[in-house]
Amino acid sequence: MKKKIVVLLALAAAAMTALGVLSACRKEEEHVLTHHDAVAATCTETGTVEYWSCSECGKNFADEAAQEELTALTVSALGHDFGAWTTEQSATCSEKGKEVRSCARCGEEESRELEALGHEMEHHEAVEATCTEDGTLEYWSCGRCGKNFADEAGSSELTSLVAEKLGHDWSEWEVVVLPKCTEDGEQRRTCSRCESEEYVPVKAPGHRYGEWMLTSEPTCTEKGLEQRACSDCKTIETRDIDALGHEFVNMMCIRCGASQESSGFKFKLNADGKSYTLTGAGQNNDSAVYIPVVYQGYPVTVIGAAAFRNRTRIESVRIPVGVTTIEAQAFEGCSKLKEVQMGNTVSSIGERAFYGTALVKISLPDSLTSIGDKAFADCSELAEIALFRTNPAYSVINGDLYNKAGTVLIQYAVGKEDASFCIPDGVEEIDRAAFLNAANLKSVSIPASVKVLGDRVFGTCTALEEIAVDEKNTVYRSRGGDLYTADSSTLLQYAIGKNSSSFLSTDDVKTIAAGAFEGALSLKEVTLSATLSSIGEGAFRGCTALTKIVLPKTLKTIGKSAFSGCAALEEIAIPASVTSIGEAAFEKCEALKKVSFAETSGWSVGGTSLSAESLSNPETAATYLKNVELAGEWTRK
């Protein structure tokens, strides 16, 4: 009975539906359908199925043929597909952690807290500090996080567990050993906590001396003695009193009567039989030399030639009244001689008498009427020459020595700091080596009046950059800052202070004067005139940087020591025109390895002939020229 009712109901429903359809769209082909794409559902939002809707009847169908009507278009939301929880931040003893999970479909995350773990505390008893050792505080340590705390609740973290040492509680110092004058005592203090003891010295006070008492008087030559005593330990201290030294008046000590004169000298009786010449220092080694007034009852009137030559101990010389003559080279080479006192009877000073000394100033007497050649040359520290105006033969202008008329410049004070010097108008002659070794001089001006220049006037002036000559001068000229004769046939002086590495001579130069390039430290290459016939003595001596020099085919003579000390010169060609090579011309040319002789036959040295075959070998020729035993003058016939 039940089944029949269901069937009847179903049939009734179908009949009613058919009637409704027919009432909305009486024919199937009358549906007006619109297609709708499916919309996919997400985790959190619903979707829709694909369907067709009829605009006439408002119904929705699952197919375009409108065979299957749809009563619902919605697709339910899918819901999240979460994975397992993972820890993002672990919980610690005191801080919460965090774990997260994410949806496999949409990637959305959700998180939840992890509760703090709490400390796992362990208690530690305090260890007391002592005077010298640290202790530890009472504390609780967490076995999980490793931190230390002042309380079991973990509310106060400790950064240090150290209870610092207390240090000693010292008593006042107590002297246990009394000090003596020269021996330290001792004092002690004690710690009230640990009873440690500390000892330190009590410094010895030293002697307490009384006044000095004279025990022996000093003399001119011997020391005296005085003493004093300590009031505590009675120790006696003594000290020397310096010798008084002589107090000379008229060469006699007013205290002891000693003569001021030095002794040990050598003497020779003069031809007059009534006076002596001091001929040598003999046994005298004094640094302060006092020339005696008399010897064996007769006056000393002459200091002989080379009497003190090269005595390098001498620092000062006193020449008394009575001496009239200082002969040649008397004090030459006394390299420490700074002071000379000259009596007002000296009338003659010989050639090179004070050459190469350390004189700073020299005062010349009125009696002086003759000064020899280069008497004060090469005194590199000589800054002033002094002379009374009443001297009949000489004059001094600005510290430099001239003849009385001022027409001859005898000696420039080469130790002056002046960088430039203008030779006064009216000077006609300049003596040999007058400016030798004027190390500060950079420029010199020569007036038109100068007609005579001695040899090596400006030799080894290491700072000299320019020699200027007045255009009206008819004897000399300047070219490129160097000094020539007026016709340029002789190069007299190269300005060796110039910072130039090369020199090219013009073809009008026929002679290189003695010492012309000596000490030109910057020169590396030199090309000489094609008409040059002579190179003077020491012309290139001490040109230590010189590596190349071209000698012309017109050259005949190479002077003594011409290339001595050219330590960088490695090779040189000697043209066939050369017939004379001076003594020691290539001495101290250590680098010289090759000397090429254009003409090897006919050479001799000191009367000994030299093999042409040997001289044909450049290495052998170089060895011969440097050989000390063959250092004499080479000549070729």
Secondary structure, 3 states (H helix, E strand, C coil): CHHHHHHHHHHHHHHHHHHHHHHHCCCHHHCCEEEECCECCCCCCCEECCEEEECCCCCEECCCCCCCEECCCEECCCCCCECCCEEEECCCCCCCEEEEEEECCCCCEEEEEECCCCCCEEEECCECCCCCCCEECCEEEECCCCCEECCCCCCCEECCCEECCCCCCECCCEEEECCCCCCCEEEEEEECCCCCEEEEEECCCCCCECCCEEEECCCCCCCEEEEEEECCCCCEEEEEECCCCCCEECCEECCCCCECCCCCCEEEECCCCCCEEEEECCCCCCCEEECCCEECCEEEEEECCCCCCCCCCCCEEEECCCCCEECCCCCCCCCCCCEEEECCCCCEECCCCCCCCCCCEEEECCCCCEECCCCCCCCCCCCEEEECCCCCCEEEECCEEEECCCCEEEECCCCCCCCEEECCCCCCEECCCCCCCCCCCCEEEECCCCCEECCCCCCCCCCCCEEEECCCCCCEEEECCEEEECCCCEEEECCCCCCCCEEECCCCCCEECCCCCCCCCCCCEEECCCCCCEECCCCCCCCCCCCEEECCCCCCEECCCCCCCCCCCCEEEECCCCCEECCCCCCCCCCCCEEEECCCCCEEECCEECCHHHHCCHHHHHHHHHCHHHCCCEEEC
